[in-house]
Amino acid sequence: MIPFNKPYLNGKELANIAEAAATGKISGDGYFTKKCHDFFEYRYGFKKVLMTTSCTDALEMAAILLDIQPCDEVIAPSYTFVSTVNAFALRGAKIIFADSYEDHPNIDPAQIERLITSNTKAIVVVHYAGVACDMDRIMEIANRFNIPVVEDAAQAIDSFYNGKPLGSIGAFGTFSFHETKNIIAGEGGMLVINDDRYIHRAEIIREKGTNRSSFFRGEVAKYGWVDIGSSFLPSDLIAAFLYAQLENIDTIQMKRKAIWERYYERLSAALMGSDISLPIMPDYATNNAHMFYLVCKTLEQRTSLISHLRECSIHAVFHYLSLHKSEYYINKYDSDALPYSDSYSDCLVRLPMFYELELEQVDFICDRIIENIV
């Protein structure tokens, strides 16, 4: 079976973990955590980064920092993972779901503008497959109404919008280092803070509501409970693993892009004129090769394709289910239909994508797709 995903280790992860253990400090904000912070701030010019235990935690920190309250409204795409909105639902917010583009799973800015009310307190956008949303249009709308933007960049490491790193454009960016992502730590995440106003409080919230970070910098004589918060910082062992990956990010990205390009090269010509769509890359976006997906015409066609691939020992998967139709939210949703989100829920299929996938295997997968469709 060709798996859908296989975590890649370059060989230095365990050595880093042993080095971290030898320092005698394996809790949060140790030696390797600081190295990860420095890496991201230097390479991408992020104003301030804080490692977290997951992208989910980074989103929850953003919700606290924005002081989301019950009855506030937060606009977000329906076609996304539950963490994108759950972080704000936990604060009591009403989630206002927006539809995707007809030809791309990303949120449609025109949908955002029509959903804004006096109760809108945040706009959350998701860079699906690591491909940038139309951030100029989104930020123009957000700035006009004075609404902060949170970039869910869980899939978007090393991806750019008109030369700007994703995660650096809104008030906050959130990243994931889950084992299915390009750069991994098993679990793990990061909050990017692009607005100076939130930096000090972010450190407090991350440290269980204490000013512990200020204490260790010698800025206060003692530390105590000064705000709400939780334990959002990861063990330094996680950061040690992650740093080994970061040191190899260019090698990892080069291989993943070669795999993506091979998929596209083989399938674009073969599927031309068929009712299967390939990924679209807007001019303003770069491709970080997080995933390669196809969009079938119908649910039945997708089911048939996934079944055929499985019979050929290829593990392909579908992706998100529209959140506005989820068991938890369906009785709370009282707005318009979201046909494009529902269409991607029914028709999008993700193909195997991981560092150790060989180009010969990609060819084999493409041949099996072509024989099923053409």
N, C-alpha and C positions, 0 to 999 in steps of 0.2 A: 504493500500500500504506500503510495506517495502521500505523505501527510499534508494536511492543510498548513500546518506551522511546525517548525522545529527550532527551539531556542539555540542560538549560536554562542559558543564560548570560544574565545580566541586563545585561551591558555593561561592568561595572566590573572584571571579573576580569583582563583584560589590562592595564588601568591599574595595578592593584595589583601585578601581576607586574613591570611596569616599575619601579614605585616600590621594590619589594623589591630588584631588581637594582641600582638606583641607590645603595642603602645600602652596597653593597660586601660584604654578607654574605648569601649565599643558601643557606648550609648550615643545619643544624638550629638550632632555638631562636633564630631571629632576631626581628625586629620584629613580623612578622605572626603568628608562632607564639605570641608572648606575648599579642597581641591576641585570638587565638582562645581561649587558656587563660582570659584574663580574662572573655571573653564567657560561656563556659560556667559558670564558677564563680559569676559574678554572676547570670546569668539563671536558672539552675536550682539554685543553692546547692550544687553539687557540692563536696565537701571539697577534692579535689585532682584535676586533670586533666593528662594528658600526651598530646600529639599523637603518633601513631604512623604508620607508613607504610601500615597497613591494620588492619582489625578483627582479622584473623588474627594480626598481631603483638601486638595488645593482649591477645588470648587467650593467646598464648604467654608474654607477660610474666606474666599471672595465674598460669599453671601453674608458672612458676619461683618466683614470690613465695610460692606455697602449698607449695613444696618437694615437689612431686609426685615420687614415686620408683617404680621398677619394683615391680610387684605391688600398688601402691595401686589402689583402685577409685574411679572417677568416674562418677556417675550423670548421664545426659544423655538428651534425647529422641532417638529414632531419626529422627523426621521433622524434619530440619534440614540445613543445609549442612555439608560435611565439616570446615570450619575449626573448628566448635564443639567437636569431639572430637579432631581431629588434633593440636591444641595440647597435649593431655594425653597422647595416644598417643606423641607425640615424647619425652615424659619417661618412657615405659615403663608408663604406667598401663593397667589393664584397664578398658575402657569398658563400663559396665552400662547398657544401653539401656532406657528407659521408654517406655510407650505414650502416645498423645495421648488427649484426650477423644473420646468418640463424636461429639460435635457441634462440636468446635473442634480445630484442629491443635495447640494449646498442650499442654504436658506436664500430665498428670493427677497432682496431688499424692498421691493415694492410691497410685499406682504408685511414687512416690518412696519413701514410707515402707516399703513391703513389700520394697524392694530394698536397704535399708541393712544393712550388716554392719560388723563391727569393722574392716574394711579400707577402708571408705568415707572418702575424704579430701576430697571436694568434690562439690557438687551444681551442675550447670550448667543454667540454664533459658533458654529462647529465647522472646522475646516476638514470636510469629509475626504478621506483617503489622503490626507496631507495636502490637498489642493485648496488654495486660498479662496475664501469668499471674496466678494467684491467690496473690499474694505473702504475704498474711497466713498462709494455710495452709502455704505452703512455708517461710516463715521460722520458724513455730512448730515444724515438724518439724526444721528445721536447727538451731535453737537448743537444742531438747530433746536432740539427739544431738551438739551442739557441732561441727557440720560447716559450713564456710564455703560461701557461695553466690556463684556468678558469674552475673551477668546478661548474656547475649548479647543486647544491645540494638541489633544491627546495623541493624535496620529500624525502630527505635523512637525516633528523634529527636523531641523535642517531644511525647511521649506520656506519660500519667500513670496511676498506680494510686492511687485514692482521694486524689487531690491531690498525690501524691508523684511526682516525675519518675522515669521508668524509668531504670535505671542507678544510682540513688542508694540502693537498698534493700539489696542484697547487699554483701558485702565489696568486690566489684569490679563495674563495669559496662564493657562494651566496645561501641564504636560504629563504624559504617562510613560513609565518605563516597565510596563507589564510585559510578560514574556512574548506576547504577540506583536510587540512594537519593533521598530527598526533597531533601537538602542534599548537594552533591557537590563533590569536588575531583579527579575523574578516578579516582584511587585515594587512599587515606588512611583513617585511623582514629583512635581515641582510647581511652585507658584512663582510667576514672574510679576513683579510690581512695577508699573510704569509711571506711577503718579507718586511724587514725594510725600503727599499727604498721608498715604496709607502705610508707609514703611515702618515707622516706629510701632504702630499698633499691630501690624502684622507679626512682628517679632513676639509681642506679648501674647497674642491669641495662639500662636504656634507653641508657646511655652506654658500652656495650661492657664493662661490668664495672668501670668507673673511677669515681672520685669527682670527675669533672670539673665537675659542676654545683656542688658545694660549693666547689671551687677558684674558679670564676668569681664566686661570691657572697662570696669572701674568707674563707670559713670554715676553709680549710686552706692551708698555705703552698705546697703542690705537690700534683699529683694523679698517681695511678698505678693499677695493677690491684689491686682489692680484693675482687672477687667475680666470678662468672660473669655473662655478659651478651651482648648483641649490639648491632648498630646498628639500633635500632628507631625513631629519630627521623627525621621527614621533612624534606625541603628546605623552606626558608622560602618558596619559590615555590609549593609546594602549599598552604601555609597562607595565602598571599596570595590565591590563587584561592578558597579556602574562605571567607575572611573576607568577600569580596564577596557570597557566598551568604548568610552569616549575617546580614549587614546587611539582607537582604531576606527573612528567614525568615518573617515574618508574611504578607507578600504571597504568597510561594510556598505556604504552608500554606493560606491562604484559597482560592486557586484549586484546589489539589488536593482540598480538602474539598468544594468545589462540584461537581467532577467526580465524586467518590465518591457524593455525595448524588444526583446525576442518575442514575447507574447504579442505585442502590438504588431510587429513586422509580419508574423505568421498569420495572425487572425484578421488584420485590417483588409487585406486583399481577398482572403478566402470568404469572409462574411459580407463583403460588399454586395449590396442588393438583397441581402437577407433581412429578416425582421429582428435580428440580434444587434444591439448597439454596443459600441466600445466606449471606453472612458473619453471624455472631452477635456482638453486642457486649455483653459482660457489664456489669452496672451499675457495677462498680468500675473499669472501664477507659474511657479516652478513645480517640477515633479520630484518628490522625494522617494518615489517607488515604495510607498507603504503597502499598497495593495494593487492587485489587478482584478478588475471585475468586468462582467458582462451584464447587460440588461436585456432580458428576454421579453417577448411580446406578451406572454400570458403566464399565469401561475402554472398551468398545465405544462407548458413548454419548459419552464425552469425545472419543475419536478422531474420531467423526463430526462433532461440533461444531467441533473445531479445524480439520478439513478443510473444512467448510462455510465457516467464517469466512475461511480462507485463500483459498478460491475467490472470496470477496467482497472480497479485498484488505485483509483484517484479520489482523494477526499476533498471535494469542493463543498462549500457551505453557502446558505443564504445569510442575510444579515438582519438589521433591525426590523422590529415590528413597530408600526406607528404608535407613538406613545399616547396620542389622544384617544386611541381605541384600546388601550391597555385595560386589564381587569381593574386596576386601581383607579384609573382616571376617567373611564368611559362615562360614569354617571356624573362626573364633575364638568365634563366638556359640553359647552352649550353654544358653540360658535359654528362657523361654516365647515363644510366638507374640505378635506385636504387631499385631493385626488392624486397629486404627484407623490406625496409621501406614501400613500397607500400603494401606488403602483410600484415604487421601489421595494416596498415590503414584500410584494408578491413576485417581483420579477428579477431582482438583482441577485446575481450569484458571484461569489468570490472564489477565485482560483488559488491553488497553492502558491505561497510566496514566502520564501525564507532564504537565508544566506547560502545554505549548502545545497539548494536546489540546482541541479546541473542543467545546462542548456539542452542537453539531449533529453532530459526529462521534460523540459518545457515543450520541446518538439513533439514528444510522445503525447502530452496532454493536448496540445493543439490539434494533432492528428485525430484524436478521439472526439474532440469537439466538432471538428469539421465533418467527420463521417456521420455524426448524429444530426447535424443541422442541414448540411448542404444536400 
